[in-house]
Structures are given as C-alpha cells and as structure tokens.
Amino acid sequence: MKMKIVILAGGSGTRLWPLSRKRFPKQAQPLIGNKTLLQLTYARIKKGFKPVDIFISTGRQYVKGIKKQLPGLKHSQLIVEPVARETAAAIGLATVTLARQDPQTIIAIVNSDHFIKDEKKYLQAIKAAGRSVEQYPGYLTLLGINPTYPETGYGYIKLGREKAGLGQEKIFNVDAFKEKPDLATARKYLKSWAYLWNPAYFVFRADTMLALYKKHLSAQYKILTAIQNNPGKLKTEFFKIKPISIDYGIMEKAAKLLCLPAAFDWTDIGHWRTVQELLSLKKSDNVVKGKYVAVDSSGNLVYSYSNKLIATLGIKNLIIIETRDALLVCPKSRAQEVKKIVQQLEEGKLSRYL
Amino acid sequence: MKMKIVILAGGSGTRLWPLSRKRFPKQAQPLIGNKTLLQLTYARIKKGFKPVDIFISTGRQYVKGIKKQLPGLKHSQLIVEPVARETAAAIGLATVTLARQDPQTIIAIVNSDHFIKDEKKYLQAIKAAGRSVEQYPGYLTLLGINPTYPETGYGYIKLGREKAGLGQEKIFNVDAFKEKPDLATARKYLKSWAYLWNPAYFVFRADTMLALYKKHLSAQYKILTAIQNNPGKLKTEFFKIKPISIDYGIMEKAAKLLCLPAAFDWTDIGHWRTVQELLSLKKSDNVVKGKYVAVDSSGNLVYSYSNKLIATLGIKNLIIIETRDALLVCPKSRAQEVKKIVQQLEEGKLSRYL
C-alpha cells in the first residue's frame, strides 16, 4: 500500500526540563536508553516503510540536531517550517508539500515523542488506517488506543457507530473528542469500552484534508495553497498563519472522522514520572541513568547526562535530573509542575537555561 | 607574649562529601563564603601573631593544596607528616620540631576547620591560655567554650576546682573529659555550668608535653626524640608510630590539666546541616551557593561548586551539594550519615570519588 509517513518533530516539552530544551526538545533526547525518541520513531517507521516515503516535519532551529541524530536522512525528507505556527500549520504544510506530486496521496501523521513497545502492531495499525482511507477517501482516519488503565493525562476519542467492514479490523465513526478527564470520568471511560486514548495519529488523503482547511481555516488555506503553487513563498507567507492546533482548527469541526482501534503499548512521555513508571517494574525501584550510589533510597528517577556520580541518602520518590548545565530536584508526585520552573526561567534572566 | 601557633590541617571530613575529598579535605574547601576554612583560620591567627610564629601541621598529600590557598606561606612554616599517624603523632611532631630552637617554647594547637565569628575574643583566649602556661608551666591549658545550647555532637570538659588567679581570667582544673552526650545529658551539662565544649585547643610548653609523651606514649616518644635530634630520620622513623589520638594517648591520662573558659562563637563544621544552620537566619531559609531557582521550596542547603543551575520544585529541608564530579542529595536530618556514602564508595569501585 502506498502512503507517506510524516513524523511530527517540532514540539518542545517543558515538563521534561532540564533535558528538554528549546533547541533540543524532548524528541531529540535520550529519555529511554541511549537513543532519542526521534531515532526510535524513525527506526520503527523504517521497518514498515521506505525512506523515500518517510518525512520529518520540524522547525528551522531543529534541523541541525535532527540531521545529527539521523545521519542517513536526506534533505528532501525534511519539511521545515520557517517559524512555529502550531500543529494545524505544520500538518497543513506537510500536506501541501506532499500534494504537489500527487493530490490524492495518503498521508499518515505520527508523533516523534511517543514510546511504543510493540513495533509490529504499531506498523500494522498505521497500514490498516491507510486501507481505511483508501476505502473511505472522504474521511480522516484516526488511531485510537485501547486504554489499559484510567489515565487522566490523555485526551480520549468517543466511538460512534461501527462502519462497515475493513477485512479483519473494525472501524468506527468518531462521536466526540474528550479533553483530559478527571479520575472518576477516566474510570467511567475505561468501563464503557467506548472511549479510546487519542494519540493524535491521523491518516488522510491530501485533497480531503485540504478541503477541510478550505472550509474551516480558510485564511490558512489560502496561504498554504499559495505555498503549494510556489514553494518560494514559504518564507514570506508562512509566518502570517494564525497559530491554532489541528484539534481545535480541524478535528473538532470535521464531520467525517473514523477511528481505528489499536492495541499496541503506547506512552506519551509527557513528564519525568512517565519515564520512571515506564522503566520500573516495582514502585520502589530506583530508575537510573549514569553512575548512582543509593543509601536507603528507593522509588527515585535518577538521571545523569554528564559523567557525574549521583549519591542519595534517605531519599524516596524524587526526580533528580542532571544535565551538562542544570540540575532538577522535585518529588515524583509534582512532575507535572516542572513547567513552573521553565516559566520562572523565562521571567528571570536565565533564558540560556531554556 | 612569645608563643608559637600550630594550625592542625591534616584531617579529612567524610561527612562533608562530596566537597571534602581525600586530597582536598574540608579545611581546604570554601564552605562559608569564598574562602576556605584554612584561609579563614590563617588570616584570623595572623591578626594576633607574626607569620614567623605560625605553623601549619599537615600531611604530605595536602602541601600543594595548602600552598595554593596561602600563597605567602613559607616552606619553613609547614610541619609535614610523611604519613598520617593520628593527632598524637601530629602534635608530637610539631612539638619536637619547635622544641629544637627552644625546649621551653610555648605552643598553641588550634584547628583549621572551625568557624569563628568573634576573632578578637578568639585571639584573646589563645593569648590568655599562653599566660596560663607561663604561670603554670607544668600544666597543659585547654580552652573550653561556654555552651549556648545542649549540643550532642561535641565532646565536653568537666571543670574542677578553680585555680588561683590569672589577672581577669579564671582558670580551672580539668575534672574529666566527656564524650558526645545524649540530649538529656547535654541539657544537664548546660544547666550545671560546670561543663564546657571541648574544641581541642591545647596550649603547653614543649618540654612539659614531651614529658607526658615519655610517660604515657614511651614508644612514640623515642621515635619523636630521634627525629628531634636528627630531622633526617623523619622519613624512616615516623611511619613506625602506632596511631592514637591525643585525647586517648595523652589528655585522658595527664594529671595536670587546666581549662580556660572562653565565650567566643565557635562552630565545628562537622556536616552539611552545620553549614545550613550557621548561615540561615530562619529555619525556612534556603541557603544557597551558586545559581538557584526555587519553586515552592524552603529550608534547603543548595550548594553548587560548578557553574550549574540548580532548580527545585516542592522540596523542603534537603541538602543538595553539587561539585565538579559528584552530586549529593539527602535530608538535612540525616546529614550525619553522609559518611555511609563514603563507606559505600570505599567498598565499591568508585574510589576516585573519595
């Protein structure tokens, strides 16, 4: 089956400070093992698709870092935004770029900063979504992940009626999107079997997507088609786009959406506790990168990205992250709030640590 | 008044790891402000004594570091042990070295790793102890610090009968030495007015001290006098000394001991909590060295000896010490146990962090 894969790698990740930085955001960092999330994602996609069909959507400031991470990458595989204008603009630019060769090309958008254990199921699901688009070219097809516990940090997709056949896989109409729920609601979702995690993986035909831009984001559509017809206009036109996310700009307004349930192990690594939970078998485990000496210490995430020895005594459930120029210490329970530190850096005269 | 000052600077300080290291122990480190404790001690002594009368007793491995800290120091001011043999040997070597010129020379032994606020009272007390020795040359005179709270981390001197006159100052016979007490005992001591903190500052005439070595440490005495008569024997003889502390080897056995009460602010910086307490006005203060960003954090000691930014979120009463090659995190309440980390480093293959 012929489709193009676009890996989105333009985001930041302030809750993963001090590793995730303006110029080297979380997908460019070795959070799990020694490879970056982008390297892991690219390698995973390459097992199912040819390099000529794999593209990376990113910002100008990340290009150097990405080429360093993926030495075999060709420049033609990069779709580079001259300036960040949120996900609708990023996906729009990728769509018009790939539509130049073939307006009916099928495009799958995947994220670069997710951790996936089961590569085979992941690739199968993306290809199945591609077949769904072949069968229903007027629809966008989203992947939905079967939830395994009541996560409050993810958005959910509410399934509607089942759509007629796609071989073995079932596909459903999308009934609604639900923002991050509270725990009681997440538990209800889990029981009902009608709500899936939304990993923001979209598969669509270029012309179908562009029709949605024309309808729901007409100003942005005009800029994107101007760039489609004359790539030289990218630099002068793209910055005029009003930033909006693909969720608010397109998905929540689109009428024709399908969802393909998928059951691969999927983790959006949003903050440091995710890393700790992903890598620890028991809650009392210390999860360690680098040299660590623990005296009466448990349940900690201790990451050193320098050659420094970290020693703790009587420390439980702390996050300790040490990079070349910064050190973070905070309780695991407050991992979500690390962005507050980043805010304080922005306000103070410490922008070189952003 | 003519007397020699010997600053003891041969100790280690494992509870102040990772700053205090085998080659650069605590007295060679900037714990308070930017000067090392040895620099502060030397500068303080120099306000009361001429450099020609000030000596530093240390080990071979520290000489380079000491010369770097005290650029004006002459080599003749150093009394260098070829190998560490505990405090009795260090004081014995200093005594025979200074006795060569004058067997009746008065020697004051002071420590290099204490923090003193009131320099004037400190110097007055040392000089008064010198006068005590002039008046009672057959006695050792010890300084005793008036306790201001029931400290359990110090040793105490129990005062005996008052000794007749020394101008304005009172001096007392020493009744007994008391090891670090528990809190109830320390409170009793504080109430009784008969117990003083023992800072281990001794003042004595060289010949009196050597007579005590002859009586109580005869084997060590023979080695020391051999070195006194022929300095060339230092290298071949000193290592034969059986290590013993001056407290066990001499002080607890000596019959003729005097104590001069002194009332200067004195802190033995034994562990990191001492540093925090010494520098914070309120318990909730963060005591900081280096660049620090605190979000909802209080009562911490945060010391960075590199140029690194340290950021904490939701952290209370922790000790965070970051040096060029190591990082320590532990609760303030367990500062005394930091030596356990050092023990673990000794057992493991991490001796380069000692």
Boltz contact constraints between the chains, C-beta under 6 A:
constraints:
  - contact:
      token1: [A, 293]
      token2: [B, 341]
      max_distance: 6.0
  - contact:
      token1: [A, 293]
      token2: [B, 344]
      max_distance: 6.0
  - contact:
      token1: [A, 295]
      token2: [B, 340]
      max_distance: 6.0
  - contact:
      token1: [A, 295]
      token2: [B, 341]
      max_distance: 6.0
  - contact:
      token1: [A, 308]
      token2: [B, 325]
      max_distance: 6.0
  - contact:
      token1: [A, 308]
      token2: [B, 327]
      max_distance: 6.0
  - contact:
      token1: [A, 309]
      token2: [B, 326]
      max_distance: 6.0
  - contact:
      token1: [A, 309]
      token2: [B, 353]
      max_distance: 6.0
  - contact:
      token1: [A, 310]
      token2: [B, 327]
      max_distance: 6.0
  - contact:
      token1: [A, 311]
      token2: [B, 328]
      max_distance: 6.0
  - contact:
      token1: [A, 311]
      token2: [B, 341]
      max_distance: 6.0
  - contact:
      token1: [A, 312]
      token2: [B, 329]
      max_distance: 6.0
  - contact:
      token1: [A, 313]
      token2: [B, 330]
      max_distance: 6.0
  - contact:
      token1: [A, 313]
      token2: [B, 334]
      max_distance: 6.0
  - contact:
      token1: [A, 313]
      token2: [B, 337]
      max_distance: 6.0
  - contact:
      token1: [A, 313]
      token2: [B, 341]
      max_distance: 6.0
  - contact:
      token1: [A, 314]
      token2: [B, 330]
      max_distance: 6.0
  - contact:
      token1: [A, 314]
      token2: [B, 331]
      max_distance: 6.0
  - contact:
      token1: [A, 314]
      token2: [B, 334]
      max_distance: 6.0
  - contact:
      token1: [A, 315]
      token2: [B, 329]
      max_distance: 6.0
  - contact:
      token1: [A, 325]
      token2: [B, 308]
      max_distance: 6.0
  - contact:
      token1: [A, 326]
      token2: [B, 309]
      max_distance: 6.0
  - contact:
      token1: [A, 327]
      token2: [B, 308]
      max_distance: 6.0
  - contact:
      token1: [A, 327]
      token2: [B, 310]
      max_distance: 6.0
  - contact:
      token1: [A, 328]
      token2: [B, 311]
      max_distance: 6.0
  - contact:
      token1: [A, 329]
      token2: [B, 312]
      max_distance: 6.0
  - contact:
      token1: [A, 329]
      token2: [B, 315]
      max_distance: 6.0
  - contact:
      token1: [A, 329]
      token2: [B, 320]
      max_distance: 6.0
  - contact:
      token1: [A, 330]
      token2: [B, 313]
      max_distance: 6.0
  - contact:
      token1: [A, 330]
      token2: [B, 314]
      max_distance: 6.0
  - contact:
      token1: [A, 331]
      token2: [B, 314]
      max_distance: 6.0
  - contact:
      token1: [A, 334]
      token2: [B, 313]
      max_distance: 6.0
  - contact:
      token1: [A, 334]
      token2: [B, 314]
      max_distance: 6.0
  - contact:
      token1: [A, 337]
      token2: [B, 313]
      max_distance: 6.0
  - contact:
      token1: [A, 340]
      token2: [B, 295]
      max_distance: 6.0
  - contact:
      token1: [A, 341]
      token2: [B, 293]
      max_distance: 6.0
  - contact:
      token1: [A, 341]
      token2: [B, 295]
      max_distance: 6.0
  - contact:
      token1: [A, 341]
      token2: [B, 311]
      max_distance: 6.0
  - contact:
      token1: [A, 341]
      token2: [B, 313]
      max_distance: 6.0
  - contact:
      token1: [A, 344]
      token2: [B, 293]
      max_distance: 6.0
  - contact:
      token1: [A, 353]
      token2: [B, 309]
      max_distance: 6.0
